[in-house]
Amino acid sequence: MPLVVMLDTHIYDRLAAAHSDLCTLQESVQAGQLILLTTHVQEDELARIPDLEKRERVASILHLCQWIPTSDFVLDFSRLDMARLGTGETVEAIRKGNSKHTKDALIAATAAYEGGILVTEDKVLKKRAQSHGLTVWTYAEMLTRLTTYHGP
């Protein structure tokens, strides 16, 4: 069974800057050991990277991903054709009424909805997501797991 992973947006930056880590990720996807999920939230944020070279490196990671709609629709954040009409319970629990955390909450709630693992370095997001039963890894944990994983 492959690992199903959702990357928080800043993880794309880290991967784009680390060639050997990106190679590990690519090999895991190509071997069927890893399924990378992404939503319009990450794509929209990454499309705003002002440095064209960096944006192109990040785009190479997006090509490894399976695009999925977000688990919920949030006004002023979600795209109508790229979001499900969910209950919003997980999003609300993670953002705790603070709209500043909506994008992170949508990413985490979608990872939970898909039964995936969230990869983030954001300590607040990690704590909130874990409190709702979501498995959360740091960047280093993801790399360790990928280099030691021998599925599917």
Beta strands, then each sheet from edge to edge (+ up, - down):
strand 1: 3-7
strand 2: 34-38
strand 3: 65-67
strand 4: 117-119
strand 5: 136-137
sheet 1: 3+ 2+ 1+ 4+ 5+
end
